[in-house]
Amino acid sequence: MVERMTSRANETGAAIDAVVHGGNLHEAASRYGIPYEQWLDLSTGINPHGYPVPPIHADAWRRLPDDGDDFAACAARYYRAPDAAHVLPVAGSQAAIRALPALLPRACVGIAPLTYSEYAPAFKRSGHEVMPLDVGWETLPEALMHVVVVNPNNPTAAHLSAARLLHWQEQLSARGGTLLVDEAFADTMPSASLAASTHREGLIVLRSPGKFFGLAGVRAGFVLGVPALLQSLRVTLGAWTVSGPARHAVKAAFADEAWQRDMRIRLDAESARLVDLLHAQGFDTRGTPLFAWTDDAHAAALHEALARRGVWTRLFTSSGSVRFGLPASEAEWTRFEESLREGVREIDATRAC
């Protein structure tokens, strides 16, 4: 059910490719016959210790969002972008992923075979040709005009250096192309971001407060790039893309440097704990402070064994790999550890037969 394409028909009868994402607990509950409220959901890379949003003033609900509220400037400061003119707030980076391909010259786009699954369909819908990206390339093939990189990658946790990415950006910009870098999981490593370089032509950076701040529900994101491109995207998306309450929540989170500092320390410790648990059961993993990932030969079997115990992880069917998010409490850690041990014993018993 995860990481696959399905086809449905639009009103004219044409086929539309739709990406199906994981994290759908209602579907899992139905499939495995376990009530929704009894699941432990580790299928996302969202921080389970979300930012404690302060009370929202009633005006945030009554008034239309006002671009004069310094929201973009606040984001520019937090992300270390050149200035507010290089930042466009959007209704989650998902909105930008769907809209940006149509604003770029139709050409060949390099996208890693295993990465966030919305990118390839979005570029294909806009008439681009998609080819597999080899992250080991020093010099990009001449055929490539655009490149998409999720950094660190979701789900493999692979990370490319800023030097490598800027070298690619220079090559693409010289061809009139674009490097699009999705930094949805980069808040735990702010010094590695390319946000400060978004004055460069041919560089777009996407950021989201949903993962690190645990604010996925506010549906807010930011596109960082040169003002001319952002203006074209602004016209495409229209007015009031980010709600008043969402702006309130995100501005508070961006301003709270003490919370950010403490949370980075906490997530580092908890991700190390997660990796240690998986290693103890024989699974080699890679990870970020927000998730761990394994492509072990028995990863898919582990996903299934955990699901039968009401623990939901993210299975990538194209590779048979699995991503694990962080438990939210000691009770959840205990449940995960017990389910993990039981699941591995079940897999070992099956192999012995």
Secondary structure, DSSP 8 states (H G I E B T S, - for coil): --SEEEEEE-TTS-EEEEEE-S--HHHHHHHHT--GGG-EE--S-S-SS--------THHHHS---GGGSHHHHHHHHHT-S-GGGEEEESSHHHHHHHGGGGS-S-EEEE-SSS-TTHHHHHHHTT-EEEE--TT-SS--TTEEEEEEESS-TTT-----HHHHHHHHHHHHHTT-EEEEE-TTGGG-GGG--GGGTTSTTEEEEE-STTTSS-GGG--EEEES-HHHHHHHHHHH-S--S-HHHHHHHHHHHH-HHHHHHHHHHHHHHHHHHHHHHHHTT---EEETTEEEE--TTHHHHHHHHHTTTEE-EEETTTTEEEE---SSHHHHHHHHHHHHHHHHHHHHHHH-
